């Protein structure tokens, strides 16, 4: 059966484009490389495969694009229908609270009467399902071909973490990971969305570059702690986005300071003002600072982010103020 599916795929997209075919529980997974998704051809291939006996569903994954050199913008962009603006929340390194920031900023932007979507592209460490309370729940598909986003707390979201066992490592090379992200991003029925927030993987590797080039990004928010070692990597992240022509919306200083609830003493545990000074030195916007507080961590772990659980708290207000600046910079 797999050989027959390969022949059908080769007839539509060419034999050199067929990287592999797997059939699992009546589902045919066809991996194509070095070709651009042509909707008419893809629909025809899917129809032919699903007409075969024993095949209930066909998934077609494009794992690579047309070759291009350097960091120029590729021609075959990933289209996300219905989404007006897309921003990335990124960090130069892990452990700075990027995902917590992305989730709370998405909720804060929604608080400003915007229709918001959150896409978890942190493929090797997806944490959005846990922070939004749907960990362990598979995504729904009404037609067997596209996904329905999770809708809760006034935002729509989707994560690769819903497709894999959270205890198992995802051992995928860049091309395969990018292909999976493309399918999940482009085949989700987002609906009418004002702003999509993409929680990027940390660092400046293949996935980050591919997403920045393939998706029409309207801006990037860089998250860092105040300490020097984190800011060094934040600068690298800023320069990466500049090289692929993604505007920098600004820097957020996370875990900026800690206020003791008993004595009121302020402790700059990781230093202070590092992100602000870095933004000034690079001619970028400083969006604001988020304090270090157990309520932010606790609510994220409980699946009820601070902006949703404690909307009147100073911590939620800090996110709301940053969201307001982002909305202004996006011109919406």
C-alpha positions as CSV (number, residue, x, y, z in Angstrom):
1,X,0.0,0.0,0.0
2,X,2.8,2.4,0.9
3,X,4.4,1.9,-2.6
4,X,1.1,2.7,-4.2
5,X,0.8,5.9,-2.3
6,X,4.3,6.8,-3.3
7,X,3.4,6.3,-6.9
8,X,0.4,8.6,-6.6
9,X,2.5,11.3,-4.9
10,X,5.2,11.0,-7.5
11,X,2.6,11.4,-10.3
12,X,1.4,14.6,-8.8
13,X,4.6,16.2,-7.4
14,X,7.4,14.3,-9.1
15,X,9.3,11.2,-7.9
16,X,12.2,13.3,-6.6
17,X,9.9,15.1,-4.2
18,X,8.7,12.0,-2.3
19,X,10.7,11.7,0.8
20,X,8.7,9.0,2.5
21,X,5.3,7.4,3.1
22,X,4.0,5.8,6.3
23,X,0.6,4.3,6.9
24,X,-0.5,4.2,10.6
25,X,-4.0,3.1,11.6
26,X,-5.6,4.0,8.3
27,X,-3.8,7.3,8.0
28,X,-1.3,7.9,5.2
29,X,1.5,10.4,6.1
30,X,3.3,11.6,2.9
31,X,6.5,13.6,3.3
32,X,7.5,15.8,0.4
33,X,10.7,17.8,0.1
34,X,12.0,20.6,-2.1
35,X,8.6,21.5,-3.5
36,X,6.2,24.3,-2.8
37,X,2.7,23.4,-1.6
38,X,0.3,24.0,-4.6
39,X,-3.2,23.8,-3.0
40,X,-4.9,22.3,-6.1
41,X,-2.3,19.6,-6.5
42,X,-2.3,18.8,-2.8
43,X,-6.1,18.5,-2.7
44,X,-6.0,16.2,-5.7
45,X,-3.3,14.0,-4.1
46,X,-5.2,13.9,-0.8
47,X,-8.4,12.9,-2.7
48,X,-6.7,10.1,-4.6
49,X,-5.0,8.6,-1.5
50,X,-8.2,8.8,0.6
51,X,-10.1,6.9,-2.1
52,X,-7.8,3.9,-1.6
53,X,-9.2,1.0,0.4
54,X,-8.0,1.1,4.0
55,X,-7.0,4.8,3.9
56,X,-9.3,7.0,5.9
57,X,-7.1,10.1,6.0
58,X,-4.1,11.5,4.2
59,X,-1.7,14.0,5.7
60,X,0.8,15.7,3.4
61,X,3.8,17.4,5.0
62,X,6.2,19.7,3.2
63,X,9.5,19.5,5.0
64,X,11.6,21.8,2.9
65,X,11.3,24.8,0.5
66,X,12.8,25.8,-2.7
67,X,16.5,26.3,-2.3
68,X,17.6,29.8,-1.5
69,X,20.9,31.3,-0.5
70,X,21.9,33.4,2.5
71,X,19.0,35.0,4.5
72,X,16.9,36.5,1.7
73,X,13.1,36.2,1.9
74,X,11.8,33.1,0.1
75,X,9.1,33.3,-2.4
76,X,6.9,30.5,-1.0
77,X,5.6,32.1,2.2
78,X,3.3,30.3,4.6
79,X,-0.1,31.7,4.5
80,X,-2.2,32.0,7.7
81,X,-5.7,32.9,6.5
82,X,-7.7,35.3,8.6
83,X,-4.8,36.6,10.7
84,X,-4.1,40.4,10.2
85,X,-0.9,40.8,12.3
86,X,1.7,38.3,13.5
87,X,4.3,38.9,16.2
88,X,7.0,36.7,17.6
89,X,7.9,36.5,21.2
90,X,11.5,35.3,21.3
91,X,14.6,35.1,23.5
92,X,18.2,34.5,22.8
93,X,18.4,31.7,25.4
94,X,16.1,29.5,27.4
95,X,15.0,30.0,31.0
96,X,14.2,33.7,30.8
97,X,10.4,33.3,31.0
98,X,9.7,33.7,27.3
99,X,6.7,31.4,27.2
100,X,5.1,32.8,30.3
101,X,5.6,36.2,28.8
102,X,4.1,35.1,25.5
103,X,0.9,33.7,27.1
104,X,0.3,36.6,29.4
105,X,0.9,39.1,26.5
106,X,-1.6,37.3,24.3
107,X,-4.2,37.5,27.1
108,X,-3.3,41.2,27.7
109,X,-3.6,42.1,24.1
110,X,-7.1,40.4,24.1
111,X,-7.9,42.6,27.1
112,X,-7.6,45.6,24.7
113,X,-10.6,44.4,22.6
114,X,-8.5,42.5,20.1
115,X,-9.1,39.0,18.7
116,X,-6.0,37.1,19.6
117,X,-4.4,33.8,18.7
118,X,-1.4,32.1,20.3
119,X,0.7,29.6,18.4
120,X,3.2,27.6,20.3
121,X,6.2,27.1,18.0
122,X,8.6,26.0,20.8
123,X,8.6,22.6,19.3
124,X,11.2,21.0,21.6
125,X,9.7,22.4,24.8
126,X,6.0,23.3,24.3
127,X,4.5,24.7,27.5
128,X,1.4,26.6,26.3
129,X,-1.0,23.6,26.8
130,X,0.0,23.4,30.5
131,X,-0.2,27.2,31.0
132,X,-3.7,27.4,29.3
133,X,-5.0,24.3,31.0
134,X,-5.5,21.8,28.1
135,X,-2.4,19.6,28.6
136,X,-3.1,16.0,27.5
137,X,-6.0,17.0,25.3
138,X,-5.7,16.2,21.6
139,X,-6.8,18.8,19.1
140,X,-10.2,18.4,17.4
141,X,-10.7,18.1,13.6
142,X,-14.2,18.4,12.2
143,X,-13.2,17.5,8.6
144,X,-10.2,15.2,9.2
145,X,-8.0,17.6,7.4
146,X,-7.7,20.7,9.5
147,X,-7.5,21.5,13.2
148,X,-9.8,23.5,15.4
149,X,-7.9,25.8,17.8
150,X,-8.4,25.5,21.5
151,X,-10.5,28.5,22.6
152,X,-10.5,29.7,26.2
153,X,-9.8,32.8,28.2
154,X,-10.8,34.9,25.1
155,X,-7.9,33.6,23.0
156,X,-7.5,30.8,20.4
157,X,-4.4,28.7,20.6
158,X,-2.6,25.7,19.2
159,X,0.5,23.8,20.2
160,X,2.6,21.0,18.8
161,X,2.6,19.8,22.4
162,X,-1.0,18.5,21.9
163,X,0.3,16.0,19.3
164,X,3.1,14.3,21.3
165,X,3.6,12.6,24.7
166,X,5.0,15.3,27.0
167,X,7.4,12.7,28.5
168,X,9.0,11.8,25.2
169,X,11.7,13.9,23.5
170,X,11.0,15.1,20.0
171,X,13.9,13.8,18.0
172,X,13.4,15.7,14.8
173,X,15.8,17.5,12.5
174,X,15.1,21.1,11.4
175,X,13.4,20.3,8.1
176,X,11.0,17.8,9.6
177,X,10.3,20.1,12.6
178,X,9.6,23.0,10.3
179,X,7.3,20.9,8.1
180,X,5.2,19.9,11.2
181,X,5.0,23.6,12.3
182,X,3.9,24.7,8.9
183,X,1.1,22.1,8.8
184,X,-0.1,22.9,12.3
185,X,0.1,26.7,11.8
186,X,-1.5,26.8,8.3
187,X,-4.0,24.0,8.7
188,X,-5.6,25.4,11.9
189,X,-8.9,27.2,11.4
190,X,-8.0,30.4,13.3
191,X,-10.9,32.5,12.0
192,X,-10.8,36.3,12.1
193,X,-7.8,37.3,14.2
194,X,-6.4,40.7,14.8
195,X,-3.0,39.6,16.4
196,X,-1.3,36.2,16.4
197,X,1.4,35.8,19.0
198,X,4.0,33.1,18.2
199,X,5.9,31.7,21.1
200,X,9.2,31.0,19.4
201,X,11.8,28.5,20.4
202,X,14.8,30.0,22.3
203,X,17.9,30.8,20.3
204,X,18.7,31.6,16.7
205,X,18.7,28.2,15.0
206,X,17.1,26.7,11.9
207,X,13.5,26.8,13.1
208,X,13.7,30.4,14.2
209,X,15.2,31.5,10.9
210,X,12.7,29.5,8.9
211,X,9.7,30.8,10.8
212,X,11.0,34.4,10.5
213,X,11.4,34.0,6.7
214,X,8.3,31.9,5.9
215,X,5.8,33.7,8.0
216,X,5.1,37.4,7.4
217,X,6.1,38.7,10.8
218,X,4.9,42.2,11.7
219,X,7.4,42.4,14.6
220,X,9.3,40.7,17.3
221,X,9.3,41.1,21.1
222,X,12.6,40.1,22.7
223,X,12.4,38.8,26.3
224,X,15.5,38.8,28.6
225,X,16.4,38.9,32.2
226,X,18.6,41.8,33.4
227,X,21.7,39.7,33.8
228,X,24.6,40.2,31.4
229,X,24.8,36.6,30.2
230,X,21.1,36.7,29.1
231,X,21.5,40.1,27.5
232,X,24.4,38.9,25.3
233,X,22.1,36.3,23.8
234,X,19.2,38.8,23.6
235,X,21.4,41.0,21.4
236,X,22.0,38.0,19.1
237,X,18.3,37.5,18.8
238,X,17.7,41.1,17.9
239,X,20.3,40.9,15.2
240,X,18.9,37.7,13.8
241,X,15.5,39.3,13.3
242,X,17.1,42.4,11.7
243,X,18.9,40.2,9.2
244,X,15.6,38.6,8.1
245,X,13.9,42.0,8.0
246,X,11.5,41.5,10.9
247,X,10.9,44.8,12.8
248,X,11.9,44.8,16.5
249,X,8.9,45.9,18.6
250,X,11.0,46.2,21.7
251,X,12.6,44.4,24.7
252,X,10.9,43.1,27.8
253,X,12.9,42.8,31.0
254,X,11.5,39.7,32.8
255,X,12.3,38.8,36.4
256,X,13.3,42.4,36.7
257,X,13.1,42.7,40.5
258,X,11.6,41.1,43.6
259,X,9.6,42.9,46.3
260,X,9.4,41.1,49.7
261,X,5.7,41.0,50.7
262,X,6.6,41.1,54.4
263,X,9.1,43.9,54.6
264,X,8.7,45.7,51.3
265,X,12.4,45.4,50.5
266,X,13.3,45.4,46.8
267,X,15.9,42.9,45.6
268,X,17.4,43.1,42.1
269,X,18.3,39.5,42.1
270,X,19.5,39.3,38.5
271,X,20.6,42.9,38.3
272,X,18.4,45.7,37.0
273,X,17.9,47.9,34.0
274,X,20.0,45.7,31.8
275,X,17.3,45.3,29.1
276,X,16.5,49.0,29.2
277,X,20.2,50.0,28.7
278,X,20.6,47.4,25.9
279,X,17.5,48.7,24.1
280,X,18.9,52.3,24.4
281,X,22.3,51.3,23.1
282,X,20.8,49.5,20.1
283,X,18.3,52.2,19.3
284,X,15.4,49.9,20.1
285,X,12.2,50.4,22.3
286,X,12.1,49.3,25.9
287,X,8.6,47.9,26.4
288,X,8.7,47.4,30.2
289,X,9.7,45.2,33.1
290,X,8.0,42.3,34.7
291,X,8.8,41.6,38.4
292,X,9.8,38.2,39.8
293,X,6.8,36.9,41.9
294,X,5.6,33.5,42.8
295,X,2.0,34.3,41.7
296,X,3.1,34.6,38.1
297,X,4.8,31.2,38.3
298,X,2.1,29.6,40.3
299,X,-0.8,30.7,38.1
300,X,1.1,29.6,35.0
301,X,1.7,26.2,36.5
302,X,-2.0,26.0,37.4
303,X,-3.2,26.7,33.8
304,X,-4.6,30.1,34.8
305,X,-2.0,32.8,33.8
306,X,-1.8,35.9,36.0
307,X,-3.4,38.2,33.5
308,X,-6.5,36.0,33.6
309,X,-6.4,34.9,37.2
310,X,-5.6,38.2,38.9
311,X,-6.5,40.9,36.4
312,X,-6.3,43.7,38.9
313,X,-2.9,42.7,40.3
314,X,0.1,44.9,39.6
315,X,1.7,42.0,37.8
316,X,-1.2,41.7,35.3
317,X,-1.1,45.5,34.9
318,X,2.5,45.3,33.9
319,X,1.7,42.9,31.1
320,X,-1.3,45.1,30.1
321,X,0.9,48.2,29.8
322,X,3.4,46.3,27.6
323,X,0.5,45.0,25.5
324,X,-0.7,48.6,25.0
325,X,2.7,49.6,23.7
326,X,2.8,46.7,21.3
327,X,-0.7,47.5,19.9
328,X,0.4,51.1,19.4
329,X,3.6,50.0,17.6
330,X,1.6,47.7,15.3
331,X,-0.7,50.5,14.4
332,X,-3.9,48.8,15.3
